[in-house]
């Protein structure tokens, strides 16, 4: 049997034992790696959701209970 090359975890760099196609030492490192890859996309989505949440809160304050619509000036919305 040929010797197995010493492999390192893609996240923490520790030595990996087990399957030959294994890339991470444990689930924590695997999740950290993929979360880091997707952080830019997640940050953009988080910012959009924060803006939408703020807009909904403003509209809930303006529209009286039981009404479907209301008028508000631009100054009041700002």
Residue, then its C-alpha position, 0 to 999 in steps of 0.5 A: x500500500x502506498x504511503x498517504x501524503x500528510x494532508x492538512x485541514x483547509x481551515x485550521x491546518x491540523x493533520x487529517x486522518x481518515x478518508x483520502x478525500x477528506x478536506x476538514x478535520x471536523x464539522x466545525x472547521x467545515x462549517x467555518x470554511x463554508x461560512x467564510x466563503x459565503x460571508x460576502x453574499x450573506x452580508x449583502x442579504x443581511x443589509x437588505x433585510x435590515x433596510x426592509x425591516x426598518x421600512x416596515x417598522x416605519x410604515x407600521x407606525x404611520x398606518x393606523x390600526x385597521x387601515x390598509x393605506x395611509x398618506x404621509x409626506x416625504x419629510x415624515x418618511x425621512 
